[in-house]
């Protein structure tokens, strides 16, 4: 039977009261605000609507197309179930079926994704160690047993082979006296035995190594000399040669000789270990070298920077001057072709003036000099050297007494020049 009355519809959602107001309720003479009433009426309306829409009326219980009642065990009675119970299995039959391991449903391995898996059994220990069957599976235990049986003895011997393996240990001891301990321990020194060890303290002289208390043996280079420069924290490999441990990876090559190496320094070359004899004996000072240029003096590790203003250079040479007739003055360009910049030029021309020579001197800024000979009042000459460079020098010379028969006499003369520069 449906509900008889209409819902008290109320759609204004109002405002929900605070939790405090819900807990304490309305007080005497308090006037509830309208939003609270609207919230209460709207909430009541919606709850009743949910109840009407979702509840099942009591008259529908136990009737066709209604709902089934529950028995005393809170179960639906069989009479209300639309099933055929004549072929249902008993509880015992269900238990026997679920506990069966005989594949009662005839499931195949391809149906469960095992089509590539063979239906093999587990190998026994004997079968595992023999390693001849290919129709058995191996468990981890059987695999271990097979490995131990097949290679166990050979592996133990291989592991203990001191010739084919380089054993490593951090050495103990003090400078020059080192010891290592290995497990398994070697029983004796064997020629070719290899050992790698980390040095705890740097060596200062000839050193020894003692392996598992078998006795201290010297550490040598390939040429038989003692190793004296082992570094703390360094890892070194040695091999026993029947008498001593020979440092491996040591050695060098090269064609340097003692005279190529600084005095007191050592090196190993194709000829073995050499001690240098080369000494630097320079005596230049910083003032002797142009400012900004560097050089080494007696210390090859210290680069010295020059502070000098100029490095002095000197050159001399000669060229030929030809005069066709007697003249009172000459102008001539002398080719000098220097490889430095001259700042002082000296010119000498023997026999040029009536059998007497003349000289000229100038400096870089063009200052020239007059020269007075001892030939009398008319033997005063002016010689100017100017516009000189690395390649040439221009000269001008005049005879003050040319009106009285004093000339530059015709002929061929050798011009000598001297230059100082940097």
C-alpha positions in Angstrom: 0.0 0.0 0.0 1.5 3.3 -1.0 1.9 6.3 1.4 -1.4 8.1 1.9 -0.3 11.7 2.5 1.7 14.1 0.4 5.1 15.3 1.5 5.3 18.7 3.3 7.3 20.3 0.6 9.8 23.0 1.8 12.5 24.2 -0.6 14.2 27.1 1.2 17.5 25.5 2.4 18.0 28.2 5.1 21.1 28.2 7.3 22.3 25.3 9.3 22.7 26.2 13.0 26.1 25.9 14.6 27.0 22.7 16.5 26.9 24.7 19.7 23.3 25.7 19.1 22.4 22.2 18.2 23.9 20.9 21.5 22.4 23.6 23.8 19.0 24.1 22.1 16.7 27.1 22.3 16.8 29.1 25.5 13.9 30.8 27.4 12.6 33.9 25.6 15.1 33.3 22.7 13.6 33.9 19.3 15.0 31.5 16.7 16.0 33.2 13.4 14.1 32.4 10.3 17.1 30.9 8.4 17.4 28.2 11.1 13.6 27.3 10.8 14.0 27.1 7.0 17.0 24.8 7.3 15.1 22.5 9.7 11.9 22.3 7.5 13.9 21.7 4.3 16.0 19.0 6.0 12.9 17.2 7.3 11.3 17.4 3.9 14.3 15.8 2.1 14.6 13.0 4.7 10.9 12.1 4.4 11.3 12.1 0.6 14.3 9.7 0.8 12.3 7.4 3.1 9.3 7.3 0.7 11.4 6.7 -2.4 13.6 4.0 -0.9 11.6 2.2 1.8 9.6 -1.0 1.1 6.1 -1.1 2.5 5.3 -3.8 5.0 2.4 -5.1 2.7 5.0 -6.1 0.1 6.8 -8.6 2.4 6.3 -12.3 1.4 4.1 -11.6 -1.6 4.8 -12.2 -5.3 7.1 -9.6 -6.8 7.7 -8.3 -3.3 10.4 -9.1 -0.8 11.1 -12.4 0.9 10.9 -12.6 4.7 13.8 -14.1 6.7 13.4 -17.3 8.8 14.7 -17.7 12.3 18.2 -18.1 11.0 18.0 -14.8 9.2 18.0 -16.7 5.9 15.5 -16.6 3.0 13.3 -19.7 3.2 13.7 -22.2 0.3 10.0 -21.7 -0.6 10.8 -18.2 -1.6 13.7 -19.2 -3.9 13.0 -19.9 -7.5 15.5 -22.8 -7.9 15.5 -26.5 -8.5 16.9 -28.2 -5.5 16.5 -31.8 -6.7 20.1 -31.8 -8.3 22.0 -29.9 -5.7 25.2 -31.5 -4.4 25.5 -32.3 -0.8 28.0 -30.6 1.5 30.1 -33.8 1.5 30.1 -34.0 -2.3 31.2 -30.4 -2.6 34.0 -30.9 0.0 35.2 -34.0 -1.9 35.2 -32.2 -5.2 37.2 -29.1 -4.0 39.7 -31.3 -2.3 40.4 -33.5 -5.3 43.9 -33.5 -6.9 43.0 -35.7 -9.8 42.1 -32.8 -12.1 38.3 -33.6 -12.2 37.7 -30.9 -14.8 40.5 -32.2 -17.1 42.2 -28.8 -17.3 45.1 -28.8 -19.8 48.4 -26.9 -19.3 47.7 -24.7 -22.3 44.5 -23.5 -20.7 46.4 -22.1 -17.8 49.4 -20.6 -19.8 51.8 -23.5 -19.2 52.0 -25.0 -22.7 55.8 -24.7 -22.9 56.4 -26.3 -19.5 57.4 -29.9 -19.5 55.8 -32.3 -17.0 59.2 -33.3 -15.5 59.9 -34.4 -11.9 62.6 -33.1 -9.6 66.1 -34.6 -9.9 67.6 -36.5 -7.1 71.0 -35.6 -5.7 72.6 -38.5 -7.6 71.0 -37.4 -10.8 72.0 -33.7 -10.1 75.7 -34.6 -9.5 75.8 -36.9 -12.5 74.4 -34.2 -14.8 73.3 -36.7 -17.5 69.5 -36.4 -17.3 67.6 -33.9 -19.4 64.1 -34.8 -18.2 64.3 -33.6 -14.6 64.1 -30.2 -13.0 66.7 -28.8 -10.5 65.9 -27.1 -7.2 68.4 -24.5 -5.7 69.7 -27.2 -3.4 70.2 -29.7 -6.2 72.0 -27.0 -8.3 74.4 -26.3 -5.4 75.1 -30.0 -5.0 75.8 -30.4 -8.7 78.2 -27.4 -8.8 80.1 -28.6 -5.8 80.4 -32.1 -7.2 81.4 -30.9 -10.7 83.9 -28.1 -10.0 84.3 -27.8 -6.2 87.8 -29.4 -6.1 89.0 -27.6 -9.2 87.6 -24.3 -7.9 89.4 -24.7 -4.5 92.7 -25.4 -6.2 92.2 -22.5 -8.6 91.4 -20.1 -5.7 94.6 -21.2 -3.9 96.8 -20.7 -7.0 99.1 -17.9 -6.1 100.7 -17.9 -9.5 97.6 -17.2 -11.5 96.0 -14.7 -9.1 97.2 -11.5 -7.5 96.2 -11.5 -3.8 95.6 -8.1 -2.2 95.9 -6.9 1.4 96.5 -3.8 3.4 100.0 -4.1 4.8 100.9 -3.6 8.4 104.3 -2.7 9.8 106.5 0.4 10.0 108.5 2.2 7.4 110.6 -0.2 5.3 109.3 -3.3 7.0 105.9 -4.5 5.7 103.8 -7.6 6.3 100.5 -9.0 4.8 98.3 -11.9 5.8 96.1 -13.9 3.3 93.4 -16.5 3.8 93.9 -19.2 2.7 97.5 -18.8 3.7 100.3 -19.8 1.3 102.5 -22.5 2.7 105.7 -21.4 1.0 107.2 -18.8 -1.3 106.9 -19.9 -4.9 108.7 -18.4 -7.9 106.1 -16.2 -9.7 103.9 -15.6 -6.7 102.1 -12.3 -7.0 101.1 -10.0 -4.2 99.4 -6.6 -4.2 99.6 -4.5 -1.0 98.7 -1.1 0.2 101.6 0.7 2.0 100.7 2.0 5.5 103.8 4.1 6.0 106.1 5.6 3.3 109.5 3.9 3.0 112.7 5.8 3.5 115.3 3.1 2.6 115.5 -0.5 1.3 112.3 -2.3 2.2 111.0 -5.8 2.8 107.7 -7.7 2.6 106.7 -10.7 4.8 103.8 -12.8 3.6 101.9 -14.8 6.3 105.1 -15.1 8.4 107.1 -17.0 5.7 110.0 -14.5 6.1 110.9 -11.0 5.1 112.0 -10.7 1.5 113.5 -7.6 -0.1 111.5 -5.4 -2.5 113.6 -4.8 -5.6 113.4 -3.0 -9.0 113.6 -5.0 -12.2 117.3 -4.1 -12.4 118.0 -5.5 -9.0 118.3 -2.2 -7.1 116.4 -1.6 -3.8 113.0 0.1 -3.9 113.3 3.1 -1.5 110.4 5.3 -2.4 107.1 3.5 -1.6 104.4 6.1 -0.8 102.0 5.9 2.1 98.6 4.9 0.7 100.0 3.7 -2.5 99.1 0.2 -3.9 102.0 -1.8 -5.4 102.2 -5.2 -7.1 105.2 -7.4 -6.7 106.2 -10.9 -7.9 108.6 -13.3 -6.2 111.6 -14.3 -8.3 112.9 -17.0 -6.0 115.0 -14.5 -3.9 113.1 -11.2 -3.6 109.9 -9.5 -4.6 110.2 -7.6 -7.9 108.2 -4.4 -8.2 105.9 -4.7 -11.2 105.1 -1.9 -13.6 108.3 -0.1 -12.6 110.7 1.1 -15.2 111.0 3.7 -17.9 112.5 4.3 -21.3 114.1 7.2 -23.2 117.4 8.3 -24.7 118.3 11.1 -22.2 121.9 11.1 -20.9 123.3 12.5 -17.7 124.2 15.8 -19.4 120.6 16.3 -20.4 119.4 16.1 -16.8 119.8 18.8 -14.2 122.6 18.1 -11.7 121.6 15.9 -8.8 118.3 14.7 -10.4 117.8 11.1 -11.3 115.8 9.3 -14.0 115.5 5.8 -15.5 116.1 5.5 -19.3 117.0 2.7 -21.7 120.5 2.7 -20.2 119.1 2.3 -16.7 119.1 4.9 -13.9 121.1 8.0 -14.5 122.1 11.0 -12.4 122.0 14.4 -14.1 125.1 16.6 -14.5 123.7 19.6 -16.3 124.2 22.8 -14.3 122.8 26.3 -15.0 125.6 28.9 -14.6 124.1 32.0 -16.0 125.1 35.4 -14.5 122.7 37.8 -16.2 120.7 40.1 -14.0 117.3 41.5 -14.5 118.8 44.8 -15.7 120.6 42.9 -18.5 117.3 41.7 -20.0 114.7 43.8 -21.7 111.8 44.7 -19.5 109.0 42.1 -19.7 111.2 39.4 -21.2 111.8 36.3 -19.1 114.8 34.1 -18.6 116.2 31.4 -16.4 119.5 31.9 -14.5 120.9 29.3 -12.1 117.5 28.0 -10.9 115.5 26.1 -13.6 112.3 26.3 -11.6 112.4 30.1 -11.2 111.5 32.3 -14.2 113.1 35.7 -14.0 111.5 38.8 -15.6 113.9 41.4 -17.0 113.7 45.1 -16.0 116.3 46.6 -18.4 115.4 49.4 -20.7 117.4 48.1 -23.7 119.5 45.2 -24.7 122.7 46.6 -26.3 123.5 45.5 -29.8 126.6 46.3 -32.0 127.3 46.0 -35.7 129.9 47.2 -38.1 130.5 47.0 -41.9 131.5 48.9 -45.0 130.4 49.9 -48.4 131.9 51.7 -51.5 131.5 55.4 -52.4 132.5 56.5 -55.9 133.1 60.3 -56.7 133.5 61.2 -60.4 135.1 64.6 -59.9 136.2 67.0 -57.2 133.1 68.3 -55.3 132.6 70.7 -52.5 129.7 68.6 -50.9 128.2 65.1 -51.1 124.9 63.5 -50.2 124.9 59.7 -50.1 122.7 56.9 -48.7 124.7 54.1 -47.1 123.0 50.7 -47.1 123.6 49.0 -43.7 120.8 46.4 -43.4 120.9 45.9 -39.6 118.8 43.3 -37.7 118.1 45.7 -34.8 117.2 49.4 -34.3 120.3 51.6 -34.1 120.4 54.6 -31.8 124.0 55.6 -32.4 125.8 55.7 -35.8 129.5 56.4 -36.4 130.8 56.9 -40.0 134.4 56.9 -41.2 135.5 57.7 -44.8 139.4 57.6 -45.0 141.1 59.8 -47.6 137.9 61.5 -48.8 139.0 65.1 -48.5 142.3 66.0 -50.2 143.7 62.7 -48.8 142.3 63.3 -45.4 139.6 61.2 -43.9 136.3 62.5 -42.4 134.1 61.1 -39.6 130.5 61.6 -38.6 128.6 60.8 -35.5 124.9 61.1 -34.7 122.3 59.7 -32.3 118.7 58.6 -32.9 117.1 62.0 -32.5 119.2 63.5 -35.4 121.7 65.5 -33.4 124.9 65.9 -35.5 128.4 67.1 -34.8 130.9 69.4 -36.5 134.5 68.1 -36.7 137.5 70.5 -37.1 140.7 69.1 -38.5 144.2 70.4 -37.9 144.7 71.5 -41.6 144.2 75.3 -41.1 141.4 77.8 -41.4 139.8 76.2 -44.4 139.7 72.7 -43.1 136.5 73.0 -41.1 133.8 70.6 -42.3 130.2 69.8 -41.4 129.1 66.2 -41.7 125.4 65.4 -41.0 124.0 61.9 -40.6 120.2 61.7 -40.5 117.2 59.7 -41.3 118.8 56.4 -40.4 117.1 53.1 -39.9 117.8 49.4 -39.9 118.3 49.4 -43.6 120.2 52.6 -44.5 121.9 55.9 -43.3 121.7 59.2 -45.2 124.8 61.4 -44.9 125.5 65.0 -46.1 129.0 66.6 -45.9 130.2 70.0 -47.0 133.7 71.5 -47.3 133.8 75.1 -45.9 137.1 75.9 -47.8 136.1 74.7 -51.2 136.6 78.2 -52.7 140.3 77.9 -51.8 140.8 74.5 -53.5 139.7 72.3 -50.7 137.4 69.6 -52.2 136.2 66.1 -51.8 138.6 64.5 -54.2 137.3 62.2 -57.0 137.9 58.5 -56.6 136.6 55.4 -55.0 136.4 55.2 -51.2 135.5 52.7 -48.5 132.9 53.9 -46.1 133.1 52.3 -42.7 130.2 52.3 -40.3 129.6 51.3 -36.7 126.2 51.1 -35.1 124.9 50.5 -31.6 121.3 49.7 -30.9 118.8 47.4 -29.3 
